[in-house]
């Protein structure tokens, strides 16, 4: 598909619109449809996607410094860095020896009054979400955050990775199932308030230039990466 990618990149260069343009919006809409979620927000990379989710929950008053997020002990460091960067505490759960994903039987014993979320990391393309975990989250009023860096395109009972929890972070690093030609990531969620907050946070805390609502970051998927991902998304199921 190299010719299609080269053509898409050429159109971006000719347009002169390289950041937060129509191509990113189109990718966000198409990827939201693919994942069966209401909102997708492009970010600079997968780590930023996870970090900004947690930052947004802090801005919304749902998380605070010192709160705990349950996370698999067997994961890539980005899952942990997203938590500690936001000054929350990771609480580690050992993996199931058959799946290498989190062992759902060990989660409840680690839940405390400070626990605010479970981060499910879908390793090796295998979804770690289970109904038992969902029941625990409901029982203790915990958010479920999916780390979908290794599971883009995977599904469980007809539901795509990224649509099973409250929010999901994706990486589009070149080696991923859906890979850009550089760093890129995204957040997927059905929570409109969370989505709006993330749109502020990824862009210096601003939606209107020079008017800053939050102390945000600079983490935006550029138009070239969005154009490449739009081409590749057509062939992901193949």
C-alpha positions as CSV (number, residue, x, y, z in Angstrom):
1,X,0.0,0.0,0.0
2,X,3.0,2.3,-0.3
3,X,1.6,4.2,-3.3
4,X,-1.5,5.1,-1.3
5,X,0.5,6.2,1.7
6,X,2.8,8.3,-0.5
7,X,-0.2,9.9,-2.1
8,X,-1.8,10.6,1.3
9,X,1.4,12.2,2.6
10,X,1.8,14.3,-0.6
11,X,-1.7,15.7,-0.1
12,X,-0.9,16.7,3.5
13,X,2.3,18.5,2.4
14,X,0.4,20.3,-0.4
15,X,-2.3,21.4,2.0
16,X,0.1,23.0,4.4
17,X,-2.1,21.9,7.3
18,X,0.1,19.7,9.5
19,X,-1.4,19.8,13.0
20,X,-5.0,19.3,14.2
21,X,-6.6,19.3,10.8
22,X,-9.4,17.6,8.9
23,X,-7.4,14.4,8.3
24,X,-6.9,13.8,12.0
25,X,-10.6,14.4,12.6
26,X,-11.4,11.9,9.9
27,X,-9.1,9.2,11.4
28,X,-10.6,9.8,14.9
29,X,-14.1,9.4,13.5
30,X,-13.2,6.2,11.5
31,X,-11.3,4.6,14.3
32,X,-14.1,5.4,16.7
33,X,-16.5,3.6,14.3
34,X,-14.0,0.7,14.1
35,X,-13.8,0.3,17.9
36,X,-17.6,1.0,18.3
37,X,-17.0,3.9,20.7
38,X,-18.3,7.5,20.7
39,X,-15.0,9.3,20.9
40,X,-11.4,8.9,19.8
41,X,-8.7,11.5,20.5
42,X,-5.4,11.3,18.7
43,X,-2.2,11.8,20.8
44,X,1.5,11.9,20.3
45,X,2.1,8.3,21.4
46,X,0.6,5.4,23.5
47,X,2.2,6.4,26.8
48,X,0.7,9.9,26.5
49,X,-2.7,8.4,25.8
50,X,-2.6,6.5,29.1
51,X,-1.1,9.4,31.0
52,X,-3.7,11.9,29.7
53,X,-6.6,9.6,30.6
54,X,-5.4,9.6,34.2
55,X,-4.7,13.3,34.1
56,X,-8.2,13.9,32.8
57,X,-9.7,11.9,35.6
58,X,-7.7,14.0,38.1
59,X,-9.0,17.2,36.5
60,X,-12.5,15.8,36.7
61,X,-12.1,15.2,40.5
62,X,-12.4,11.4,40.1
63,X,-8.7,10.6,40.9
64,X,-6.3,12.5,43.2
65,X,-2.6,12.2,44.1
66,X,-1.9,9.1,46.2
67,X,-4.8,7.1,44.8
68,X,-4.1,3.6,43.6
69,X,-4.5,1.9,40.3
70,X,-4.4,-1.8,40.0
71,X,-2.1,-2.9,37.1
72,X,-0.5,-6.2,35.9
73,X,2.9,-7.0,37.2
74,X,3.6,-8.4,33.8
75,X,3.4,-5.4,31.5
76,X,5.5,-2.9,29.5
77,X,6.8,-0.1,31.6
78,X,4.6,2.5,29.9
79,X,1.6,1.2,31.9
80,X,3.4,2.0,35.1
81,X,4.9,5.3,34.0
82,X,1.4,6.6,33.1
83,X,0.4,6.0,36.7
84,X,3.5,7.4,38.5
85,X,3.7,10.4,36.2
86,X,0.3,11.5,37.6
87,X,1.5,10.9,41.2
88,X,-0.8,7.9,41.7
89,X,0.4,4.5,43.0
90,X,0.6,1.3,41.0
91,X,-0.6,-1.8,42.8
92,X,0.7,-4.9,41.1
93,X,-1.2,-8.1,40.3
94,X,0.7,-11.3,39.2
95,X,-0.2,-12.9,35.9
96,X,-2.3,-16.0,35.2
97,X,0.3,-18.6,34.3
98,X,-1.9,-19.8,31.4
99,X,-2.5,-16.4,29.7
100,X,0.3,-14.2,31.1
101,X,-2.4,-11.5,31.5
102,X,-3.6,-10.3,34.9
103,X,-5.0,-13.1,37.2
104,X,-8.5,-11.9,37.9
105,X,-8.6,-14.1,41.1
106,X,-6.0,-11.9,42.8
107,X,-7.5,-8.5,42.2
108,X,-10.1,-8.2,45.0
109,X,-7.6,-8.8,47.8
110,X,-5.6,-5.8,46.6
111,X,-8.5,-3.3,46.5
112,X,-8.3,-0.7,49.3
113,X,-10.1,2.6,50.1
114,X,-7.5,4.3,47.8
115,X,-8.1,2.1,44.8
116,X,-9.7,4.1,42.0
117,X,-9.1,2.0,38.8
118,X,-8.0,-1.2,37.2
119,X,-5.7,-0.9,34.3
120,X,-6.2,-4.0,32.0
121,X,-3.2,-4.6,29.7
122,X,-4.2,-6.8,26.8
123,X,-0.9,-8.5,26.1
124,X,0.1,-10.6,23.0
125,X,-3.2,-9.7,21.3
126,X,-5.3,-11.5,24.0
127,X,-8.0,-9.4,25.7
128,X,-7.7,-9.6,29.5
129,X,-11.2,-8.2,30.2
130,X,-13.6,-10.6,31.9
131,X,-17.1,-10.3,33.4
132,X,-15.6,-11.1,36.8
133,X,-13.4,-8.1,36.5
134,X,-16.3,-5.9,35.4
135,X,-18.3,-7.1,38.4
136,X,-15.5,-6.1,40.7
137,X,-15.2,-2.7,39.1
138,X,-18.9,-2.1,39.5
139,X,-18.9,-3.4,43.1
140,X,-16.1,-1.0,44.2
141,X,-17.0,1.8,41.8
142,X,-13.6,1.5,39.9
143,X,-12.8,2.8,36.5
144,X,-11.5,0.3,33.9
145,X,-8.7,1.7,31.8
146,X,-7.6,-0.5,28.9
147,X,-4.0,-0.5,27.6
148,X,-4.5,-1.6,24.0
149,X,-1.0,-1.2,22.7
150,X,-0.8,-4.9,21.8
151,X,-4.5,-5.6,21.0
152,X,-5.7,-3.2,18.3
153,X,-8.2,-5.2,16.3
154,X,-8.8,-7.9,18.9
155,X,-12.3,-8.6,20.0
156,X,-14.2,-10.4,22.7
157,X,-17.8,-11.6,22.2
158,X,-18.2,-9.2,19.3
159,X,-16.7,-6.2,21.2
160,X,-13.5,-4.6,20.0
161,X,-10.5,-4.0,22.2
162,X,-10.9,-0.4,23.5
163,X,-14.6,-0.6,23.9
164,X,-14.7,-2.8,27.0
165,X,-13.8,-0.3,29.7
166,X,-14.3,3.3,30.6
167,X,-11.3,4.5,28.6
168,X,-8.6,3.0,26.5
169,X,-5.1,4.0,25.3
170,X,-3.7,2.9,22.0
171,X,-0.2,3.0,20.6
172,X,0.4,3.2,16.8
173,X,4.1,2.7,17.1
174,X,5.4,1.3,13.7
175,X,5.6,-2.3,15.0
176,X,1.9,-2.4,16.2
177,X,-1.0,-4.1,14.4
178,X,-2.0,-0.6,13.2
179,X,1.3,1.2,12.9
180,X,2.2,4.7,11.9
181,X,5.5,5.7,10.3
182,X,6.6,7.3,13.6
183,X,5.1,7.8,17.1
184,X,1.3,8.2,17.4
185,X,-1.4,7.1,19.9
186,X,-5.1,7.6,20.7
187,X,-7.6,7.5,23.5
188,X,-11.0,5.8,23.0
189,X,-14.0,6.4,25.3
190,X,-17.7,6.6,25.4
191,X,-17.4,9.3,28.2
192,X,-18.0,12.7,26.6
193,X,-16.8,14.7,29.6
194,X,-13.6,12.7,29.6
195,X,-13.2,13.1,25.9
196,X,-13.6,16.9,26.1
197,X,-11.1,17.1,29.0
198,X,-8.6,15.1,27.0
199,X,-9.0,17.3,24.0
200,X,-7.9,20.3,26.2
201,X,-5.1,18.4,27.9
202,X,-3.4,17.2,24.7
203,X,-3.2,20.7,23.3
204,X,-1.6,22.7,26.1
205,X,-4.8,22.7,28.1
206,X,-6.5,24.8,25.4
207,X,-9.2,24.6,22.7
208,X,-8.8,28.2,21.7
209,X,-5.3,29.6,21.2
210,X,-4.0,31.6,24.1
211,X,-6.9,30.6,26.3
212,X,-5.8,27.8,28.6
213,X,-8.2,26.0,30.9
214,X,-5.8,23.3,32.2
215,X,-2.0,22.9,32.7
216,X,-1.9,20.7,29.6
217,X,0.8,19.0,27.5
218,X,1.7,19.0,23.8
219,X,0.7,15.6,22.6
220,X,-1.1,15.7,19.3
221,X,-1.1,13.2,16.5
222,X,0.0,15.1,13.4
223,X,-1.8,15.1,10.1
224,X,0.8,12.9,8.3
225,X,0.6,10.1,10.8
226,X,-3.2,10.4,10.7
227,X,-3.2,10.1,6.9
228,X,-1.0,7.0,7.1
229,X,-3.2,5.4,9.7
230,X,-6.3,6.1,7.6
231,X,-4.8,4.1,4.7
232,X,-3.7,1.3,6.9
233,X,-7.0,1.1,8.8
234,X,-8.7,-0.1,5.6
235,X,-6.6,-3.2,5.7
236,X,-6.4,-4.0,9.4
237,X,-8.8,-6.8,9.3
238,X,-6.8,-8.5,6.6
